[in-house]
Amino acid sequence: MATYVLIHAAAVDSWYWGPLAAELRARGHEVVAPDLPCEDESAGFAEYADAVVEAIGDRTRLVVVGHSFGGFTAPLVCDRLPVDLLVMLQAQVPAPGESAGEWWANTGYGPARQEADRARGVGEGEEEDVLTLVLNDTPAELAAEFLAEHQRVQSAAPFAKPWPSAAWPKVPTRALLSSGDRFFPTPFMRRVVVERLGFEPDEMPGDHCPMLGHPKELAERLEGYREALSPVRKPQVS
């Protein structure tokens, strides 16, 4: 039995992990999905990692999954505890010394997003709502509940300070992308993973939140990674 540690994105709580957590528990695993202190103006990534480590307690055989903004916290947890596997799920990949606020310009997100928007017929400056941009492949009832009940005010604190790690953790690492994510377009994310982790990511169906729209396939992907830890990929953050 493994312990899956699920780290959520910015400005939300951990609720959206529920369908995936149910799939993993049905396979006999433990799941830890803590709420991060995203509304706390004094909390940065060190405090986010503290919250995850406290929730893990003395559990072992850890598989850490960071989603979106959770990609900044997940590697820090791997620095603190023995972790078997780190999975970056449509996750931002930080570089040492880079703040979360700097990540967007440093990775070229703006131009890449504009190019992806144009390719699907979205005009420059045209606004899209969350359902269209982020939850375009999520079942309507889940999307409605997510938006109505589980949004949080995101503190600016984690965006201002450099990412507090000198190097990527020495932990087997995989990256998994969602092919239908309009917020973090696949070509952009693929380039960032290759440049910063040094290997090609995998890809599955879904929008920005595949844990809601494709929990069974996501569980199968995670289980496949866990069951095939060799050969170990050794990412090197530039």
Number of C-alpha atoms within 10 A of each C-alpha: 11 19 21 25 25 24 30 26 24 20 16 20 21 17 18 21 20 15 17 22 24 17 17 23 16 10 14 12 14 18 21 20 21 20 18 25 22 24 16 14 12 12 17 23 24 16 17 23 24 19 16 22 19 10 15 20 9 8 14 15 14 23 24 23 26 26 26 19 20 25 23 29 28 28 27 23 23 22 16 12 14 13 21 18 22 28 24 25 28 30 25 24 26 28 23 14 14 17 19 23 15 15 16 12 10 13 19 12 18 11 12 16 18 15 15 18 17 11 10 9 8 14 11 10 7 7 10 10 9 12 14 13 17 20 27 20 21 20 12 13 8 15 20 14 13 17 14 9 11 14 15 14 11 16 17 17 17 23 16 13 16 18 22 17 17 10 18 22 21 16 19 20 23 25 23 22 26 21 19 22 22 20 17 25 23 21 13 17 24 20 16 21 25 16 17 17 23 16 19 15 20 14 17 15 16 25 27 28 25 28 22 24 23 19 21 18 17 22 20 14 16 21 15 11 18 19 9 9 14 9 7 12 15 16 21 16 18 12
